[in-house]
Amino acid sequence: MSKQFLTKEQQDKIVDAIKTAEKETSGEIRVHFQARCGDNPSANAEKVFKKLKMYETKEQNGVLFFVVYKSKKFTILGDKGIDAVVPDDFWQQTVATMEPLFKEGKFTEAVVAGILRAGEALKKFFPYQQDDVNELDNEVSYA
């Protein structure tokens, strides 16, 4: 996929949202866009999660926002450390924040809202530590 799907300004907004969210939590957030993925975005998200080595965070607290823009589908995948401590409806609440914007094709706004919502919630379980290191690249990835 061409990186032209998002403008530089849109990419910057997403990266800024990641930085803002990560100031409050030790959680690590990545965003990945691709044109198509077949019928199962979750399976593809798991492959991207591994490819980006998101499972290598110290507290297993990586979050992937996986967006398939042609079919207007998305999924959010959290690592084991997150899923072990968050409430059952944690991801559903984040999806509910994003879905209305996403259906309108407002991908950047939807992803930014989801990132900020997830970051706000994650700080309860994975608060920012004084010696926190940014373990994962904040840039938007593409396939």
N, CA, C and O atoms as CSV, one atom per row, in Angstrom:
chain,resi,resn,atom,element,x,y,z
A,1,MET,N,N,0.836,-1.184,0.000
A,1,MET,CA,C,0.000,0.000,0.000
A,1,MET,C,C,0.875,1.240,0.000
A,1,MET,O,O,1.941,1.268,0.616
A,2,SER,N,N,0.431,2.215,-0.667
A,2,SER,CA,C,1.157,3.467,-0.704
A,2,SER,C,C,0.956,4.226,0.605
A,2,SER,O,O,-0.128,4.211,1.188
A,3,LYS,N,N,1.984,4.868,1.039
A,3,LYS,CA,C,1.865,5.688,2.241
A,3,LYS,C,C,1.031,6.934,1.965
A,3,LYS,O,O,0.802,7.742,2.866
A,4,GLN,N,N,0.574,7.092,0.719
A,4,GLN,CA,C,-0.223,8.248,0.366
A,4,GLN,C,C,-1.647,8.171,0.915
A,4,GLN,O,O,-2.381,9.157,0.842
A,5,PHE,N,N,-2.053,7.029,1.462
A,5,PHE,CA,C,-3.396,6.924,2.013
A,5,PHE,C,C,-3.631,8.011,3.047
A,5,PHE,O,O,-4.670,8.671,3.025
A,6,LEU,N,N,-2.694,8.202,3.937
A,6,LEU,CA,C,-2.773,9.285,4.918
A,6,LEU,C,C,-1.809,10.386,4.499
A,6,LEU,O,O,-0.705,10.120,4.025
A,7,THR,N,N,-2.240,11.603,4.681
A,7,THR,CA,C,-1.330,12.714,4.443
A,7,THR,C,C,-0.317,12.769,5.590
A,7,THR,O,O,-0.499,12.135,6.629
A,8,LYS,N,N,0.739,13.530,5.382
A,8,LYS,CA,C,1.721,13.702,6.455
A,8,LYS,C,C,1.046,14.320,7.678
A,8,LYS,O,O,1.348,13.946,8.811
A,9,GLU,N,N,0.140,15.258,7.453
A,9,GLU,CA,C,-0.569,15.899,8.569
A,9,GLU,C,C,-1.400,14.871,9.354
A,9,GLU,O,O,-1.420,14.901,10.584
A,10,GLN,N,N,-2.080,13.971,8.646
A,10,GLN,CA,C,-2.876,12.937,9.309
A,10,GLN,C,C,-1.981,11.984,10.100
A,10,GLN,O,O,-2.288,11.631,11.238
A,11,GLN,N,N,-0.875,11.574,9.486
A,11,GLN,CA,C,0.071,10.705,10.195
A,11,GLN,C,C,0.598,11.399,11.449
A,11,GLN,O,O,0.704,10.783,12.509
A,12,ASP,N,N,0.926,12.684,11.319
A,12,ASP,CA,C,1.437,13.446,12.466
A,12,ASP,C,C,0.411,13.507,13.589
A,12,ASP,O,O,0.774,13.413,14.761
A,13,LYS,N,N,-0.872,13.664,13.247
A,13,LYS,CA,C,-1.918,13.693,14.268
A,13,LYS,C,C,-1.977,12.376,15.031
A,13,LYS,O,O,-2.146,12.365,16.250
A,14,ILE,N,N,-1.839,11.273,14.314
A,14,ILE,CA,C,-1.859,9.956,14.954
A,14,ILE,C,C,-0.636,9.772,15.846
A,14,ILE,O,O,-0.756,9.308,16.980
A,15,VAL,N,N,0.535,10.133,15.339
A,15,VAL,CA,C,1.763,10.015,16.133
A,15,VAL,C,C,1.691,10.911,17.373
A,15,VAL,O,O,2.116,10.509,18.456
A,16,ASP,N,N,1.155,12.119,17.214
A,16,ASP,CA,C,0.998,13.020,18.371
A,16,ASP,C,C,0.059,12.410,19.414
A,16,ASP,O,O,0.300,12.529,20.615
A,17,ALA,N,N,-1.010,11.757,18.953
A,17,ALA,CA,C,-1.941,11.103,19.884
A,17,ALA,C,C,-1.238,9.971,20.634
A,17,ALA,O,O,-1.448,9.793,21.834
A,18,ILE,N,N,-0.411,9.214,19.930
A,18,ILE,CA,C,0.349,8.134,20.571
A,18,ILE,C,C,1.266,8.722,21.653
A,18,ILE,O,O,1.319,8.218,22.774
A,19,LYS,N,N,1.975,9.778,21.305
A,19,LYS,CA,C,2.882,10.414,22.272
A,19,LYS,C,C,2.119,10.937,23.487
A,19,LYS,O,O,2.571,10.791,24.622
A,20,THR,N,N,0.961,11.547,23.241
A,20,THR,CA,C,0.139,12.068,24.335
A,20,THR,C,C,-0.317,10.934,25.246
A,20,THR,O,O,-0.218,11.032,26.469
A,21,ALA,N,N,-0.814,9.864,24.645
A,21,ALA,CA,C,-1.295,8.719,25.435
A,21,ALA,C,C,-0.152,8.090,26.221
A,21,ALA,O,O,-0.330,7.721,27.382
A,22,GLU,N,N,1.013,7.965,25.605
A,22,GLU,CA,C,2.132,7.295,26.260
A,22,GLU,C,C,2.783,8.151,27.346
A,22,GLU,O,O,3.600,7.644,28.115
A,23,LYS,N,N,2.437,9.441,27.425
A,23,LYS,CA,C,2.923,10.275,28.535
A,23,LYS,C,C,2.252,9.889,29.845
A,23,LYS,O,O,2.775,10.169,30.923
A,24,GLU,N,N,1.099,9.249,29.750
A,24,GLU,CA,C,0.308,8.891,30.925
A,24,GLU,C,C,0.409,7.420,31.306
A,24,GLU,O,O,0.009,7.029,32.403
A,25,THR,N,N,0.947,6.605,30.397
A,25,THR,CA,C,0.987,5.162,30.634
A,25,THR,C,C,2.300,4.577,30.139
A,25,THR,O,O,2.941,5.128,29.243
A,26,SER,N,N,2.687,3.470,30.723
A,26,SER,CA,C,3.852,2.746,30.212
A,26,SER,C,C,3.445,1.831,29.057
A,26,SER,O,O,4.297,1.186,28.446
A,27,GLY,N,N,2.156,1.775,28.759
A,27,GLY,CA,C,1.676,0.998,27.615
A,27,GLY,C,C,2.283,1.524,26.327
A,27,GLY,O,O,2.621,2.703,26.219
A,28,GLU,N,N,2.414,0.645,25.362
A,28,GLU,CA,C,3.006,0.991,24.068
A,28,GLU,C,C,1.959,0.820,22.979
A,28,GLU,O,O,1.324,-0.230,22.879
A,29,ILE,N,N,1.780,1.854,22.161
A,29,ILE,CA,C,0.717,1.869,21.160
A,29,ILE,C,C,1.316,1.991,19.765
A,29,ILE,O,O,2.220,2.791,19.523
A,30,ARG,N,N,0.787,1.178,18.854
A,30,ARG,CA,C,1.167,1.253,17.436
A,30,ARG,C,C,-0.108,1.288,16.604
A,30,ARG,O,O,-1.161,0.822,17.037
A,31,VAL,N,N,0.007,1.852,15.395
A,31,VAL,CA,C,-1.101,1.911,14.446
A,31,VAL,C,C,-0.606,1.380,13.113
A,31,VAL,O,O,0.461,1.757,12.629
A,32,HIS,N,N,-1.412,0.488,12.528
A,32,HIS,CA,C,-1.057,-0.118,11.249
A,32,HIS,C,C,-2.240,-0.004,10.290
A,32,HIS,O,O,-3.372,-0.327,10.649
A,33,PHE,N,N,-1.969,0.459,9.063
A,33,PHE,CA,C,-2.988,0.566,8.016
A,33,PHE,C,C,-2.649,-0.388,6.876
A,33,PHE,O,O,-1.485,-0.562,6.515
A,34,GLN,N,N,-3.682,-0.996,6.323
A,34,GLN,CA,C,-3.518,-1.719,5.076
A,34,GLN,C,C,-4.817,-1.673,4.294
A,34,GLN,O,O,-5.892,-1.451,4.853
A,35,ALA,N,N,-4.700,-1.888,2.993
A,35,ALA,CA,C,-5.853,-1.750,2.103
A,35,ALA,C,C,-6.850,-2.884,2.284
A,35,ALA,O,O,-8.054,-2.650,2.389
A,36,ARG,N,N,-6.346,-4.117,2.319
A,36,ARG,CA,C,-7.220,-5.292,2.402
A,36,ARG,C,C,-6.626,-6.306,3.369
A,36,ARG,O,O,-5.438,-6.264,3.689
A,37,CYS,N,N,-7.488,-7.225,3.831
A,37,CYS,CA,C,-6.960,-8.275,4.712
A,37,CYS,C,C,-7.781,-9.553,4.654
A,37,CYS,O,O,-7.508,-10.477,5.420
A,38,GLY,N,N,-8.754,-9.643,3.794
A,38,GLY,CA,C,-9.606,-10.830,3.780
A,38,GLY,C,C,-10.715,-10.696,4.802
A,38,GLY,O,O,-11.053,-9.592,5.230
A,39,ASP,N,N,-11.277,-11.824,5.186
A,39,ASP,CA,C,-12.449,-11.823,6.061
A,39,ASP,C,C,-12.135,-11.719,7.548
A,39,ASP,O,O,-13.033,-11.481,8.356
A,40,ASN,N,N,-10.876,-11.895,7.913
A,40,ASN,CA,C,-10.563,-11.974,9.334
A,40,ASN,C,C,-9.491,-10.951,9.740
A,40,ASN,O,O,-8.306,-11.281,9.788
A,41,PRO,N,N,-9.907,-9.708,10.034
A,41,PRO,CA,C,-8.919,-8.704,10.432
A,41,PRO,C,C,-8.144,-9.091,11.692
A,41,PRO,O,O,-6.974,-8.734,11.832
A,42,SER,N,N,-8.784,-9.813,12.606
A,42,SER,CA,C,-8.096,-10.190,13.847
A,42,SER,C,C,-6.894,-11.090,13.579
A,42,SER,O,O,-5.840,-10.919,14.193
A,43,ALA,N,N,-7.046,-12.047,12.668
A,43,ALA,CA,C,-5.933,-12.940,12.331
A,43,ALA,C,C,-4.783,-12.159,11.704
A,43,ALA,O,O,-3.617,-12.406,12.013
A,44,ASN,N,N,-5.114,-11.218,10.823
A,44,ASN,CA,C,-4.066,-10.405,10.210
A,44,ASN,C,C,-3.423,-9.478,11.235
A,44,ASN,O,O,-2.216,-9.238,11.190
A,45,ALA,N,N,-4.226,-8.958,12.155
A,45,ALA,CA,C,-3.688,-8.093,13.202
A,45,ALA,C,C,-2.671,-8.862,14.054
A,45,ALA,O,O,-1.641,-8.312,14.444
A,46,GLU,N,N,-2.960,-10.116,14.335
A,46,GLU,CA,C,-2.022,-10.931,15.115
A,46,GLU,C,C,-0.694,-11.099,14.385
A,46,GLU,O,O,0.367,-11.068,15.009
A,47,LYS,N,N,-0.749,-11.277,13.065
A,47,LYS,CA,C,0.488,-11.393,12.273
A,47,LYS,C,C,1.292,-10.102,12.322
A,47,LYS,O,O,2.513,-10.128,12.479
A,48,VAL,N,N,0.601,-8.966,12.186
A,48,VAL,CA,C,1.275,-7.667,12.230
A,48,VAL,C,C,1.835,-7.417,13.631
A,48,VAL,O,O,2.937,-6.887,13.775
A,49,PHE,N,N,1.088,-7.793,14.648
A,49,PHE,CA,C,1.533,-7.650,16.037
A,49,PHE,C,C,2.884,-8.350,16.211
A,49,PHE,O,O,3.807,-7.797,16.809
A,50,LYS,N,N,2.985,-9.565,15.685
A,50,LYS,CA,C,4.246,-10.318,15.781
A,50,LYS,C,C,5.338,-9.685,14.925
A,50,LYS,O,O,6.485,-9.576,15.358
A,51,LYS,N,N,4.981,-9.269,13.713
A,51,LYS,CA,C,5.960,-8.667,12.805
A,51,LYS,C,C,6.567,-7.400,13.407
A,51,LYS,O,O,7.760,-7.139,13.251
A,52,LEU,N,N,5.741,-6.623,14.090
A,52,LEU,CA,C,6.217,-5.387,14.717
A,52,LEU,C,C,6.880,-5.636,16.076
A,52,LEU,O,O,7.332,-4.701,16.736
A,53,LYS,N,N,6.931,-6.901,16.481
A,53,LYS,CA,C,7.563,-7.328,17.742
A,53,LYS,C,C,6.947,-6.638,18.957
A,53,LYS,O,O,7.640,-6.262,19.902
A,54,MET,N,N,5.643,-6.487,18.901
A,54,MET,CA,C,4.942,-5.797,19.983
A,54,MET,C,C,4.876,-6.624,21.252
A,54,MET,O,O,4.607,-6.083,22.325
A,55,TYR,N,N,5.111,-7.897,21.158
A,55,TYR,CA,C,5.120,-8.798,22.313
A,55,TYR,C,C,6.406,-8.663,23.126
A,55,TYR,O,O,6.532,-9.283,24.182
A,56,GLU,N,N,7.351,-7.869,22.656
A,56,GLU,CA,C,8.637,-7.734,23.339
A,56,GLU,C,C,8.672,-6.622,24.381
A,56,GLU,O,O,9.746,-6.296,24.886
A,57,THR,N,N,7.540,-6.039,24.712
A,57,THR,CA,C,7.558,-4.999,25.745
A,57,THR,C,C,7.733,-5.643,27.118
A,57,THR,O,O,7.288,-6.766,27.357
A,58,LYS,N,N,8.381,-4.920,27.999
A,58,LYS,CA,C,8.710,-5.433,29.331
A,58,LYS,C,C,7.482,-5.934,30.093
A,58,LYS,O,O,7.526,-6.988,30.726
A,59,GLU,N,N,6.389,-5.173,30.029
A,59,GLU,CA,C,5.186,-5.530,30.788
A,59,GLU,C,C,4.111,-6.188,29.918
A,59,GLU,O,O,2.969,-6.354,30.344
A,60,GLN,N,N,4.491,-6.557,28.704
A,60,GLN,CA,C,3.541,-7.146,27.751
A,60,GLN,C,C,2.298,-6.269,27.646
A,60,GLN,O,O,1.168,-6.740,27.770
A,61,ASN,N,N,2.542,-4.979,27.414
A,61,ASN,CA,C,1.461,-4.012,27.388
A,61,ASN,C,C,1.394,-3.219,26.077
A,61,ASN,O,O,1.108,-2.022,26.069
A,62,GLY,N,N,1.664,-3.918,24.979
A,62,GLY,CA,C,1.540,-3.310,23.660
A,62,GLY,C,C,0.102,-3.352,23.171
A,62,GLY,O,O,-0.642,-4.289,23.461
A,63,VAL,N,N,-0.280,-2.312,22.417
A,63,VAL,CA,C,-1.615,-2.219,21.826
A,63,VAL,C,C,-1.456,-1.897,20.352
A,63,VAL,O,O,-0.736,-0.971,19.979
A,64,LEU,N,N,-2.137,-2.671,19.519
A,64,LEU,CA,C,-2.112,-2.427,18.080
A,64,LEU,C,C,-3.497,-2.023,17.600
A,64,LEU,O,O,-4.476,-2.739,17.815
A,65,PHE,N,N,-3.567,-0.869,16.951
A,65,PHE,CA,C,-4.763,-0.452,16.225
A,65,PHE,C,C,-4.541,-0.845,14.775
A,65,PHE,O,O,-3.683,-0.281,14.097
A,66,PHE,N,N,-5.313,-1.809,14.303
A,66,PHE,CA,C,-5.149,-2.388,12.970
A,66,PHE,C,C,-6.324,-1.936,12.108
A,66,PHE,O,O,-7.470,-2.281,12.395
A,67,VAL,N,N,-6.045,-1.160,11.046
A,67,VAL,CA,C,-7.090,-0.556,10.221
A,67,VAL,C,C,-7.009,-1.066,8.794
A,67,VAL,O,O,-5.965,-0.986,8.146
A,68,VAL,N,N,-8.136,-1.594,8.312
A,68,VAL,CA,C,-8.262,-2.020,6.919
A,68,VAL,C,C,-9.179,-0.990,6.260
A,68,VAL,O,O,-10.403,-1.076,6.358
A,69,TYR,N,N,-8.570,-0.022,5.593
A,69,TYR,CA,C,-9.338,1.151,5.196
A,69,TYR,C,C,-10.288,0.924,4.027
A,69,TYR,O,O,-11.331,1.576,3.972
A,70,LYS,N,N,-9.981,0.038,3.098
A,70,LYS,CA,C,-10.888,-0.166,1.955
A,70,LYS,C,C,-12.220,-0.765,2.389
A,70,LYS,O,O,-13.264,-0.407,1.843
A,71,SER,N,N,-12.197,-1.663,3.354
A,71,SER,CA,C,-13.438,-2.287,3.814
A,71,SER,C,C,-13.981,-1.632,5.087
A,71,SER,O,O,-14.978,-2.086,5.648
A,72,LYS,N,N,-13.321,-0.567,5.536
A,72,LYS,CA,C,-13.721,0.152,6.749
A,72,LYS,C,C,-13.871,-0.788,7.942
A,72,LYS,O,O,-14.859,-0.742,8.675
A,73,LYS,N,N,-12.862,-1.641,8.115
A,73,LYS,CA,C,-12.821,-2.545,9.260
A,73,LYS,C,C,-11.618,-2.185,10.118
A,73,LYS,O,O,-10.623,-1.643,9.635
A,74,PHE,N,N,-11.733,-2.494,11.376
A,74,PHE,CA,C,-10.574,-2.310,12.244
A,74,PHE,C,C,-10.697,-3.255,13.430
A,74,PHE,O,O,-11.774,-3.753,13.758
A,75,THR,N,N,-9.569,-3.477,14.048
A,75,THR,CA,C,-9.551,-4.264,15.275
A,75,THR,C,C,-8.460,-3.693,16.170
A,75,THR,O,O,-7.513,-3.060,15.703
A,76,ILE,N,N,-8.615,-3.931,17.442
A,76,ILE,CA,C,-7.623,-3.487,18.423
A,76,ILE,C,C,-7.129,-4.735,19.139
A,76,ILE,O,O,-7.919,-5.541,19.631
A,77,LEU,N,N,-5.831,-4.879,19.189
A,77,LEU,CA,C,-5.239,-6.067,19.793
A,77,LEU,C,C,-4.309,-5.648,20.923
A,77,LEU,O,O,-3.382,-4.864,20.720
A,78,GLY,N,N,-4.565,-6.175,22.112
A,78,GLY,CA,C,-3.714,-5.905,23.264
A,78,GLY,C,C,-2.910,-7.142,23.618
A,78,GLY,O,O,-3.357,-8.270,23.408
A,79,ASP,N,N,-1.728,-6.923,24.152
A,79,ASP,CA,C,-0.865,-8.031,24.553
A,79,ASP,C,C,-1.387,-8.682,25.836
A,79,ASP,O,O,-2.319,-8.185,26.468
A,80,LYS,N,N,-0.769,-9.798,26.203
A,80,LYS,CA,C,-1.199,-10.609,27.361
A,80,LYS,C,C,-1.260,-9.818,28.663
A,80,LYS,O,O,-2.187,-9.987,29.455
A,81,GLY,N,N,-0.276,-8.962,28.881
A,81,GLY,CA,C,-0.241,-8.205,30.124
A,81,GLY,C,C,-1.454,-7.313,30.297
A,81,GLY,O,O,-1.968,-7.165,31.405
A,82,ILE,N,N,-1.908,-6.724,29.217
A,82,ILE,CA,C,-3.095,-5.870,29.273
A,82,ILE,C,C,-4.342,-6.714,29.474
A,82,ILE,O,O,-5.146,-6.457,30.369
A,83,ASP,N,N,-4.489,-7.724,28.627
A,83,ASP,CA,C,-5.700,-8.541,28.688
A,83,ASP,C,C,-5.874,-9.240,30.038
A,83,ASP,O,O,-6.991,-9.593,30.414
A,84,ALA,N,N,-4.784,-9.438,30.759
A,84,ALA,CA,C,-4.867,-10.100,32.060
A,84,ALA,C,C,-5.457,-9.203,33.151
A,84,ALA,O,O,-5.944,-9.704,34.165
A,85,VAL,N,N,-5.416,-7.875,32.952
A,85,VAL,CA,C,-5.831,-6.982,34.035
A,85,VAL,C,C,-7.007,-6.060,33.718
A,85,VAL,O,O,-7.637,-5.534,34.635
A,86,VAL,N,N,-7.309,-5.858,32.452
A,86,VAL,CA,C,-8.381,-4.913,32.123
A,86,VAL,C,C,-9.752,-5.571,32.232
A,86,VAL,O,O,-9.857,-6.793,32.125
A,87,PRO,N,N,-10.804,-4.780,32.441
A,87,PRO,CA,C,-12.160,-5.337,32.484
A,87,PRO,C,C,-12.535,-5.980,31.140
A,87,PRO,O,O,-11.947,-5.666,30.104
A,88,ASP,N,N,-13.502,-6.863,31.176
A,88,ASP,CA,C,-13.917,-7.586,29.972
A,88,ASP,C,C,-14.356,-6.669,28.832
A,88,ASP,O,O,-14.172,-7.000,27.661
A,89,ASP,N,N,-14.932,-5.527,29.170
A,89,ASP,CA,C,-15.443,-4.637,28.129
A,89,ASP,C,C,-14.451,-3.537,27.731
A,89,ASP,O,O,-14.828,-2.575,27.062
A,90,PHE,N,N,-13.202,-3.677,28.136
A,90,PHE,CA,C,-12.189,-2.650,27.890
A,90,PHE,C,C,-12.075,-2.294,26.413
A,90,PHE,O,O,-12.172,-1.123,26.046
A,91,TRP,N,N,-11.871,-3.291,25.571
A,91,TRP,CA,C,-11.688,-3.020,24.139
A,91,TRP,C,C,-12.998,-2.616,23.478
A,91,TRP,O,O,-12.995,-1.798,22.558
A,92,GLN,N,N,-14.121,-3.177,23.933
A,92,GLN,CA,C,-15.416,-2.812,23.362
A,92,GLN,C,C,-15.702,-1.320,23.575
A,92,GLN,O,O,-16.278,-0.665,22.706
A,93,GLN,N,N,-15.299,-0.791,24.726
A,93,GLN,CA,C,-15.498,0.638,24.987
A,93,GLN,C,C,-14.658,1.491,24.040
A,93,GLN,O,O,-15.108,2.539,23.575
A,94,THR,N,N,-13.444,1.042,23.758
A,94,THR,CA,C,-12.589,1.775,22.829
A,94,THR,C,C,-13.166,1.697,21.419
A,94,THR,O,O,-13.190,2.696,20.700
A,95,VAL,N,N,-13.629,0.515,21.024
A,95,VAL,CA,C,-14.266,0.349,19.714
A,95,VAL,C,C,-15.482,1.273,19.600
A,95,VAL,O,O,-15.682,1.911,18.567
A,96,ALA,N,N,-16.281,1.343,20.648
A,96,ALA,CA,C,-17.481,2.188,20.637
A,96,ALA,C,C,-17.125,3.666,20.462
A,96,ALA,O,O,-17.895,4.424,19.873
A,97,THR,N,N,-15.980,4.070,20.962
A,97,THR,CA,C,-15.511,5.442,20.781
A,97,THR,C,C,-15.164,5.714,19.324
A,97,THR,O,O,-15.410,6.805,18.810
A,98,MET,N,N,-14.591,4.714,18.665
A,98,MET,CA,C,-14.089,4.879,17.315
A,98,MET,C,C,-15.132,4.646,16.221
A,98,MET,O,O,-15.113,5.314,15.188
A,99,GLU,N,N,-16.023,3.716,16.447
A,99,GLU,CA,C,-16.907,3.215,15.392
A,99,GLU,C,C,-17.709,4.281,14.638
A,99,GLU,O,O,-17.728,4.252,13.408
A,100,PRO,N,N,-18.365,5.211,15.317
A,100,PRO,CA,C,-19.153,6.197,14.560
A,100,PRO,C,C,-18.302,7.011,13.578
A,100,PRO,O,O,-18.721,7.252,12.446
A,101,LEU,N,N,-17.118,7.429,14.006
A,101,LEU,CA,C,-16.223,8.181,13.132
A,101,LEU,C,C,-15.706,7.295,12.000
A,101,LEU,O,O,-15.604,7.731,10.854
A,102,PHE,N,N,-15.390,6.081,12.329
A,102,PHE,CA,C,-14.851,5.145,11.356
A,102,PHE,C,C,-15.850,4.880,10.233
A,102,PHE,O,O,-15.471,4.847,9.062
A,103,LYS,N,N,-17.102,4.695,10.575
A,103,LYS,CA,C,-18.146,4.434,9.567
A,103,LYS,C,C,-18.320,5.607,8.615
A,103,LYS,O,O,-18.738,5.429,7.471
A,104,GLU,N,N,-17.998,6.806,9.086
A,104,GLU,CA,C,-18.074,8.000,8.242
A,104,GLU,C,C,-16.819,8.167,7.383
A,104,GLU,O,O,-16.735,9.108,6.594
A,105,GLY,N,N,-15.850,7.269,7.527
A,105,GLY,CA,C,-14.609,7.377,6.775
A,105,GLY,C,C,-13.612,8.341,7.395
A,105,GLY,O,O,-12.624,8.706,6.758
A,106,LYS,N,N,-13.858,8.756,8.624
A,106,LYS,CA,C,-12.956,9.668,9.331
A,106,LYS,C,C,-11.931,8.842,10.096
A,106,LYS,O,O,-11.943,8.779,11.325
A,107,PHE,N,N,-11.038,8.205,9.326
A,107,PHE,CA,C,-10.092,7.252,9.900
A,107,PHE,C,C,-9.150,7.902,10.908
A,107,PHE,O,O,-8.935,7.374,11.999
A,108,THR,N,N,-8.594,9.044,10.537
A,108,THR,CA,C,-7.642,9.706,11.433
A,108,THR,C,C,-8.311,10.069,12.750
A,108,THR,O,O,-7.779,9.783,13.823
A,109,GLU,N,N,-9.478,10.700,12.668
A,109,GLU,CA,C,-10.191,11.110,13.872
A,109,GLU,C,C,-10.564,9.905,14.734
A,109,GLU,O,O,-10.471,9.954,15.960
A,110,ALA,N,N,-10.987,8.826,14.077
A,110,ALA,CA,C,-11.366,7.616,14.808
A,110,ALA,C,C,-10.173,7.018,15.535
A,110,ALA,O,O,-10.263,6.668,16.712
A,111,VAL,N,N,-9.060,6.902,14.830
A,111,VAL,CA,C,-7.866,6.309,15.442
A,111,VAL,C,C,-7.355,7.194,16.574
A,111,VAL,O,O,-6.982,6.683,17.631
A,112,VAL,N,N,-7.330,8.498,16.375
A,112,VAL,CA,C,-6.880,9.411,17.429
A,112,VAL,C,C,-7.780,9.266,18.658
A,112,VAL,O,O,-7.283,9.170,19.780
A,113,ALA,N,N,-9.085,9.249,18.456
A,113,ALA,CA,C,-10.023,9.095,19.586
A,113,ALA,C,C,-9.786,7.775,20.311
A,113,ALA,O,O,-9.800,7.731,21.542
A,114,GLY,N,N,-9.568,6.702,19.560
A,114,GLY,CA,C,-9.312,5.395,20.160
A,114,GLY,C,C,-8.014,5.357,20.948
A,114,GLY,O,O,-7.956,4.800,22.044
A,115,ILE,N,N,-6.977,5.953,20.380
A,115,ILE,CA,C,-5.677,5.992,21.062
A,115,ILE,C,C,-5.790,6.741,22.383
A,115,ILE,O,O,-5.321,6.267,23.417
A,116,LEU,N,N,-6.416,7.912,22.341
A,116,LEU,CA,C,-6.531,8.717,23.555
A,116,LEU,C,C,-7.397,8.024,24.598
A,116,LEU,O,O,-7.098,8.086,25.791
A,117,ARG,N,N,-8.454,7.372,24.167
A,117,ARG,CA,C,-9.331,6.639,25.085
A,117,ARG,C,C,-8.583,5.461,25.705
A,117,ARG,O,O,-8.653,5.247,26.915
A,118,ALA,N,N,-7.875,4.707,24.886
A,118,ALA,CA,C,-7.111,3.567,25.396
A,118,ALA,C,C,-6.006,4.034,26.342
A,118,ALA,O,O,-5.792,3.429,27.393
A,119,GLY,N,N,-5.311,5.099,25.977
A,119,GLY,CA,C,-4.248,5.622,26.831
A,119,GLY,C,C,-4.763,6.062,28.181
A,119,GLY,O,O,-4.135,5.807,29.209
A,120,GLU,N,N,-5.912,6.726,28.177
A,120,GLU,CA,C,-6.539,7.175,29.423
A,120,GLU,C,C,-6.875,5.980,30.316
A,120,GLU,O,O,-6.624,6.004,31.521
A,121,ALA,N,N,-7.438,4.950,29.717
A,121,ALA,CA,C,-7.807,3.760,30.489
A,121,ALA,C,C,-6.575,2.970,30.928
A,121,ALA,O,O,-6.535,2.453,32.045
A,122,LEU,N,N,-5.579,2.877,30.062
A,122,LEU,CA,C,-4.376,2.100,30.387
A,122,LEU,C,C,-3.587,2.683,31.551
A,122,LEU,O,O,-2.914,1.950,32.276
A,123,LYS,N,N,-3.666,4.000,31.731
A,123,LYS,CA,C,-2.868,4.593,32.807
A,123,LYS,C,C,-3.290,4.078,34.180
A,123,LYS,O,O,-2.506,4.139,35.127
A,124,LYS,N,N,-4.517,3.573,34.299
A,124,LYS,CA,C,-4.964,2.987,35.568
A,124,LYS,C,C,-4.218,1.685,35.870
A,124,LYS,O,O,-3.922,1.379,37.025
A,125,PHE,N,N,-3.925,0.935,34.826
A,125,PHE,CA,C,-3.318,-0.390,34.989
A,125,PHE,C,C,-1.807,-0.380,34.758
A,125,PHE,O,O,-1.076,-1.190,35.327
A,126,PHE,N,N,-1.356,0.541,33.921
A,126,PHE,CA,C,0.064,0.649,33.584
A,126,PHE,C,C,0.471,2.118,33.640
A,126,PHE,O,O,0.727,2.725,32.600
A,127,PRO,N,N,0.534,2.700,34.843
A,127,PRO,CA,C,0.872,4.120,34.939
A,127,PRO,C,C,2.280,4.388,34.421
A,127,PRO,O,O,3.152,3.520,34.459
A,128,TYR,N,N,2.474,5.578,33.950
A,128,TYR,CA,C,3.791,6.003,33.476
A,128,TYR,C,C,4.782,5.919,34.626
A,128,TYR,O,O,4.488,6.342,35.744
A,129,GLN,N,N,5.939,5.377,34.349
A,129,GLN,CA,C,7.001,5.255,35.345
A,129,GLN,C,C,8.087,6.284,35.054
A,129,GLN,O,O,8.334,6.620,33.896
A,130,GLN,N,N,8.725,6.773,36.085
A,130,GLN,CA,C,9.777,7.784,35.934
A,130,GLN,C,C,10.871,7.328,34.966
A,130,GLN,O,O,11.399,8.131,34.198
A,131,ASP,N,N,11.206,6.050,35.006
A,131,ASP,CA,C,12.281,5.517,34.163
A,131,ASP,C,C,11.735,4.854,32.894
A,131,ASP,O,O,12.423,4.046,32.270
A,132,ASP,N,N,10.515,5.192,32.520
A,132,ASP,CA,C,9.876,4.581,31.355
A,132,ASP,C,C,10.664,4.879,30.082
A,132,ASP,O,O,11.126,5.999,29.863
A,133,VAL,N,N,10.803,3.860,29.261
A,133,VAL,CA,C,11.492,3.971,27.982
A,133,VAL,C,C,10.486,3.665,26.887
A,133,VAL,O,O,9.689,2.736,27.015
A,134,ASN,N,N,10.517,4.439,25.813
A,134,ASN,CA,C,9.641,4.169,24.680
A,134,ASN,C,C,10.165,2.909,23.984
A,134,ASN,O,O,11.171,2.952,23.275
A,135,GLU,N,N,9.473,1.796,24.195
A,135,GLU,CA,C,9.961,0.510,23.710
A,135,GLU,C,C,9.613,0.229,22.253
A,135,GLU,O,O,10.264,-0.595,21.611
A,136,LEU,N,N,8.592,0.906,21.722
A,136,LEU,CA,C,8.166,0.667,20.345
A,136,LEU,C,C,8.092,1.985,19.585
A,136,LEU,O,O,7.748,3.027,20.143
A,137,ASP,N,N,8.419,1.915,18.317
A,137,ASP,CA,C,8.346,3.060,17.424
A,137,ASP,C,C,6.922,3.609,17.406
A,137,ASP,O,O,5.968,2.831,17.420
A,138,ASN,N,N,6.762,4.907,17.374
A,138,ASN,CA,C,5.435,5.520,17.353
A,138,ASN,C,C,4.903,5.764,15.946
A,138,ASN,O,O,3.750,6.164,15.788
A,139,GLU,N,N,5.711,5.534,14.931
A,139,GLU,CA,C,5.304,5.817,13.563
A,139,GLU,C,C,4.199,4.865,13.093
A,139,GLU,O,O,4.116,3.716,13.527
A,140,VAL,N,N,3.363,5.373,12.205
A,140,VAL,CA,C,2.315,4.576,11.579
A,140,VAL,C,C,2.987,3.595,10.619
A,140,VAL,O,O,3.895,3.975,9.879
A,141,SER,N,N,2.547,2.336,10.630
A,141,SER,CA,C,3.099,1.350,9.693
A,141,SER,C,C,2.049,0.986,8.644
A,141,SER,O,O,0.851,1.180,8.850
A,142,TYR,N,N,2.520,0.457,7.524
A,142,TYR,CA,C,1.670,0.120,6.385
A,142,TYR,C,C,2.050,-1.233,5.813
A,142,TYR,O,O,3.189,-1.684,5.936
A,143,ALA,N,N,1.072,-1.871,5.185
A,143,ALA,CA,C,1.351,-3.101,4.422
A,143,ALA,C,C,0.603,-3.030,3.106
A,143,ALA,O,O,0.686,-3.955,2.298
